[in-house]
Amino acid sequence: MSIPKIRTLIVDDESLARDRVCALLGEVEEIDIIGECSNGLQAVKSILENKPDLIFLDIQMPGMDGFEVIRTIGVKNMPTIIFVTAYDQYAVQAFENHAFDYLLKPFNSKRLIAAVERVMPLINHQAADNIHKRLDDLMEQIKHKENYIERILIKAANRIYFIKAEEIEWIEAAGNYVDIHTGQETHLLRETMNNIEAKLNPSKFLRIHRSTIVNIDQIKEMQPDVDNNHIVILKCGKQITMSRGQREKLRNLIGSYF
């Protein structure tokens, strides 16, 4: 009985870099290359749809970088990763601290094959919990250096699509989900308010109530109500009650005239 090959995805915005990894992996019998991605958006779709066992993930990509790919998909949904990076002392130190393998550009065949051989024992269910814990710790270490998410992945019945964070007007809790409002559309996302709040830039988004987050750029005005609270009125006309304790946070973000 033949041993299943390791289904492998290559993610790099440089075509020459992808070609090099493909060529070098041709020397590894156990590898089956199932696809290539030239950007983070393609990578997210491919990982969710094809569920590879192993991914060569470039960190420095324009638009959506490698760390944002991980944040978008979620640590528990990620395959085993070999990070690929140009010289970045901070990233390299983070990989080493959490025992993740990485390829520092430019790399040779020997280095790549050694990395593959090291991760092979990890590509099984027994190792999954340990990998997820180490990846969680890695993301915690780099989160202060990385930007907040700029896109949110939405999985609907028959498609996967993205919405830009800047397009969000407000977000409201909906049981175990949140409703994300953009223009005339509402997008249902399986996420908690605490988790979605942590992913968004706090200089752009404010949780004005335990069940509501607003895009500060979408605020038109504020008005007091009869209970000495305030009503936040968005440019789209939506009116939302703001908890009393959040007024000072909003004042600090958008000006003392509020």
N, C-alpha and C positions, 0 to 999 in steps of 0.2 A: 504494500500500500504506500503510495507516494505521499510525501509530506506537503501540505498546502503551502504555496508560496506566500511571501509577505507582500501584501497589496500596498503599493507605495505611491504617494503623491508628491510631486515636486512643485514648490511654490517659490518663485523668484521673479522679480520684474525685469531682469536682464535675460534676454534670450540666449546669449552666449553662456551665461552661468547655468541655465537649465540644460542646455546641450551638453555641457561638461559633466554635470551630475549624471545625466542619462548615459553618457558614454562610459563613465567610470563604473556605474552600477551594472553595466553590461558584463562586468567581470564577476559579478556576484550571482551565482546560480539561484539562490533562494529568493531573489527579488523579482517581483512582477510590477512593472511601472504601469499604473492604471490611468495616469493623467498628469498634465502639467497646467499650472496656473500662473498668469503673469501679474496678478494683483490680488489684494486681500479679499475683494468682493467675490471673485471667482473661487478663491480658496474656501470661503465659508460655504458657498453653494455646493462645491464638490465634496467637502468633508461631510456635510449633512446628507447628501444624496448617495454618495458612493461608499462612505464609511471605510476609509483606508485603515490598514493596520499601522502604517508608519508614514510620517510626513517630514520632508525636508523643508523647513520653514525659514525663509529669509526674514530678517528682522527689519532692515531698512528698506521699506517700500513706500512710495508716495501714496497719499490718500489714506489708505488703511494699512498700517504696518502690521508686523507679525504679532505683536502683543495685543493689538486691537482685535485681530482675528480670534485670539484665544478668549478675550473678554466677551466678544460677540457670541461665540458658540457656547462658551461655558466650559470650565475646567473638566467637568465630568464627561463631557461629550467629545473631548479631544483624544485623538489617537496618540501613540507614542511619537515623540518629537525629537528630531535632530535639528537643532537650531543652526542657521547659517548666517554669518555676519561678517561685515568688514570690521576692521579693528575698532572695537568699542570697549574700552577698559571696564566701564561700569557693567555692561551686559555680560562680558566674559566672567567677571568676578561673581555676578549673580548666578550664572550657570554652574560655575564650579562650587559655589556655596551649597547649591541644592542638588548636586550630582546629576546634572543634565549634560548630555553630550552635545558638542557644538563643533562646527567647522568654521575655522577662521580663514576668510578669503585672503590670498589664494591658497588652495589646499591641493594636495596630490592624491593619487590613487591609494597609496598606503594609508594615509590619514582617514580617508573616507571609508575604506573597507574596515579599518579598525573600529570606527564609530558604529558601523552597521553590526559588526560582531558583538560589540558591547551591549547593544540594545536588543538583540535577538531574544535573550532570555526574558526580557521584560514584556514581550508581546504575547501575553496570555492573561487570563482572568485573575490568576493568583496574584499577579503583580499590580493589577489595576489600582487598588486602593492606595498602595504606596506611591505610585506615580502621581495620582491625583493629589495626594497630600503634599508631595514635593512641588508640584506645579502650583498649588494654592500658595505655598510659602514663597515661591519665586515671584508670583504675581503681586503678592503683598509687598515684597521688597522693592519691586520696580514701580509700584503704582504712583509713588510721589514724583517720580521722574517723568512718567508717561502722561499724555494728555487724557482728558476725559473722552468718552466715546462721542463720535461725531455722527454715527449712524446706529439705528436700531433694527435688528433683524425681526421680521414678522413672518411667521409660518401660518399660512391659511390652508384651506382644504386641499387645493390643487396647485399651490404655488408658494414660492419663497421670494420675498421682496424686502427692500430696505426703505426706511424713511430717514431723512436727515434730522438731526436733533434740532437744528435751527428752524425747521418747519413746524415743530410742535408748538401748539398754542397752550394747551393745558392737559394734565393727566389726572384721572380720577380713579379711585379704587373701585373694583367690581368683584367682590368676593375674593377668590384665589387668583384673580386676574387684575389687570389695569386696562382702562380704556384710554388710548392715546388719541387726542383730537388734533387734526391738521386740516385747516380749511373746512370743507364740507364733509370730510371723511373721518371715520372713527375706526381705529385699529385695535383689535383685542390681543393682548399679550399676556402670556402666563408668567407673571412676575409679581413680586411683592412691592409695595410702595417703598419699603426701606431699601431694597436692592436697586430699584430703578433710580431712586434718589441718589444713592452712592455712586452711580455710574455717570450722572449728569454733572456738568460744570456748575458748581454752586454760585459762581458769579453771574450765571445766566438763568438758573432755575431755582425757584424758592418754593419750599413746601409751606403754603400759607394755612394749611389745615391738615389734620392727620390723614384725610382722604383726598387731598388735592395738592398738586404741584403746578405752578404756572411758569411760563416763559416770561421773564421780566420784560423783554423787549415787546411783548404783546400787551402789556398793561397800558390802558388809555387813561384811566383815572381811578381815584378812590373816594368813597363817600362814607360818612359815618351812618350807622343805623341806630335803631331805637335802643339797642342793648349795649351801647357804647363800644360795639365792635366796629368793623369797617367792611364795606362791600368793595371788592376789587372788580372793576369793569374792564374787560378786555376789548381790544380793537374790533373784534368780531361781534361785540355786543353781549357776550356771556357775562353774567354777574355771579361772583363767588364770594361767600362769606369768608373773611380772614380771621383766624384765631387771634385773640387779643395779644398774646405773647409774641406773635410774628411781626407785629407792626414795626418794632424797632429794627428787626433784621432787614425788612424791606426799606426802611428809611436809610439805613447804612448803605444799601446797595444802589439805590436810585436817587437819593437826594433828600435833603432836609425838608423840602417843601411838602413832603408827605408826613 
